[in-house]
Amino acid sequence: MTPADRETIHSLVQLQLQAFQDGNAAEAFSFASPSIQAQFGTPETFVDMVKTGYPSVYCPRSVVFEEITMVQGLPAQKVMLMSAEGELVRAIYLMQQQPDASWRIHGCFLIPVGGKTTG
């Protein structure tokens, strides 16, 4: 993976997080891989799933980008998120390179960090 790929992956995850913050379902959905888009069908269905299943992704209080690693043969961007309630969670964004060499988000899973901050 090239430095440009790493920069692009970071940027895509950042742009999707910003689209959630802005309430722009269509833009957030546009960063998902074709198979994720096919699974959820519409931007609204996708965003509803994120709101209910991934609230710390939908509306984080804080975001810190970590390294890119490999998970199941796919590049994965690690992101430390703080929920609105102050709970820390690590989001692992699986990335998929498309036939045109562009990158899309191919899934995300959360790993509890086991800490809660105050303030």
C-alpha positions in Angstrom: 0.0 0.0 0.0 1.4 3.4 -1.0 1.5 6.5 1.2 -1.2 8.0 -1.2 -3.4 5.0 -0.5 -3.0 5.5 3.3 -3.8 9.2 2.9 -6.9 8.4 0.8 -8.2 5.8 3.3 -7.7 8.3 6.2 -9.5 11.0 4.2 -12.5 8.7 3.3 -13.1 7.7 6.9 -12.8 11.3 8.0 -15.2 12.4 5.3 -17.8 9.8 6.2 -17.6 10.7 9.9 -18.1 14.4 8.9 -21.1 13.4 6.7 -22.7 11.7 9.7 -22.1 14.8 11.8 -23.7 17.0 9.0 -26.7 14.7 8.7 -25.8 14.0 5.0 -27.0 10.4 4.5 -26.3 10.3 0.8 -22.7 11.5 1.2 -22.1 9.1 4.1 -23.5 6.2 2.0 -21.4 7.2 -1.0 -18.2 6.1 0.9 -19.5 2.5 1.5 -18.4 -0.3 -0.8 -20.8 -1.5 -3.5 -21.7 -4.7 -1.4 -22.5 -2.6 1.7 -24.6 -0.3 -0.4 -26.4 -3.3 -1.9 -26.9 -4.7 1.6 -28.7 -1.6 2.9 -30.2 -0.3 -0.3 -30.7 3.3 0.6 -28.7 6.0 2.4 -31.5 6.4 4.9 -31.5 2.7 5.8 -27.7 2.8 6.1 -27.7 5.8 8.4 -30.5 4.4 10.6 -28.4 1.3 11.1 -25.4 3.4 12.0 -27.4 5.6 14.4 -28.7 2.5 16.3 -25.8 0.1 16.0 -22.9 2.4 16.0 -23.8 5.6 18.0 -20.2 6.4 18.7 -19.5 6.4 15.0 -22.6 8.4 14.2 -22.0 11.1 16.8 -18.6 11.0 18.4 -17.5 13.6 20.9 -13.9 13.0 20.0 -12.0 11.3 17.1 -8.3 10.2 17.0 -6.9 8.5 14.0 -4.5 5.6 14.6 -2.5 3.4 12.3 -3.6 1.4 9.3 -3.2 -2.3 9.7 -4.3 -5.4 7.9 -7.3 -7.4 9.0 -8.4 -10.6 7.0 -6.3 -9.4 4.1 -7.9 -6.0 3.9 -6.4 -2.6 5.0 -8.0 -1.4 8.1 -8.0 2.1 9.5 -8.1 2.2 13.3 -9.9 5.1 14.9 -10.3 5.9 18.6 -13.7 7.3 19.3 -15.3 8.8 22.4 -19.0 8.5 22.6 -21.3 11.3 23.7 -21.3 9.6 27.1 -17.5 9.5 27.4 -17.0 5.8 26.6 -13.9 5.0 24.5 -14.2 2.6 21.6 -11.8 1.6 18.8 -13.5 1.5 15.4 -11.8 -0.7 12.8 -12.7 0.4 9.3 -12.2 -2.3 6.7 -11.3 -0.9 3.3 -11.8 -2.4 -0.1 -10.0 -1.3 -3.3 -12.4 -1.1 -6.2 -11.7 -2.2 -9.8 -11.0 1.5 -10.7 -8.4 1.6 -7.9 -10.5 3.8 -5.7 -11.1 2.9 -2.1 -14.4 2.4 -0.2 -15.3 1.5 3.3 -16.2 -2.2 3.4 -17.4 -2.4 7.0 -16.6 -1.3 10.5 -16.5 -3.1 13.8 -16.1 -1.7 17.3 -13.8 -2.9 20.0 -14.5 -1.6 23.5 -11.5 0.0 25.1 -12.7 -0.4 28.7 -12.4 3.2 29.7 -14.7 6.0 30.4 -13.7 9.6 30.8 -15.4 12.3 32.7 -15.9 16.0 31.8 
